[in-house]
């Protein structure tokens, strides 16, 4: 990530990690609100670094959007 004055320039990889991390935090918040103890929740944001299935089709890309 590079910063120029007040503008932040994200690479696509950085942006994908940010999206992944945001999804993870949302799920964690819901789990904790539902009563799951925080010390039982383990998270990892992978972005595009560890796809479950090939991402060459829309179905494959959708299958990799998981939490």
N, C-alpha and C positions, 0 to 999 in steps of 0.2 A: 504494500500500500504506500503510495506516495502522496505527500500533501503539498499543495501549492497555495500559499496564503490561507484563504478560507475554503478552498475547494479540495475535496479528497478524491483522488483518482484510484478506483479499485480495478484490479485485474479481474477477468471473469472467474478465475479460481478463488480469489479473495471474496468476491460477491457470493459465489455459491456456498462457501463456508459460512458466511454471515447468514444466508437464508437457512442453511442447515441448523446452525446454532439457534436461530430464532424459533424454528420448529421444535427443537429439543426443549428449549426453555418453556414454550407454551404447554407442551405435554407434561413436563415436570410440575408446572404450576397447577394443572388440573389434577394430577395424581395426588399432590399434597393437599389440595382443597378437598379431595374425596377421602382423605384420611390415611393415605399411605405415608408411613414415616419417612422423612427426608433422607435418613441414613440408609434406607433400603433402595434408593433410586440412584442408578449409575447411568451417566450419559456419555455420549461420544458423538460429535458432529463430524461427519466425513465428507460432506460436500459431494463432489464427483469422484473422490479418490478410491472408493470401494463399491462399485456397482454390483448388485446381486445377479443381474442378468445383463446381456449386451444392451447397449442403449442405441441401437441402430434403427429401432422402430418406435412409433408413438407408444405402443403397448409396453415395450421394454423400458422406455423412459418413465412411464407412469408407474410401473412395478418397482422402480428404484426410489420412488418418493415414499419413503417409509419412516416410521418412528418406532 
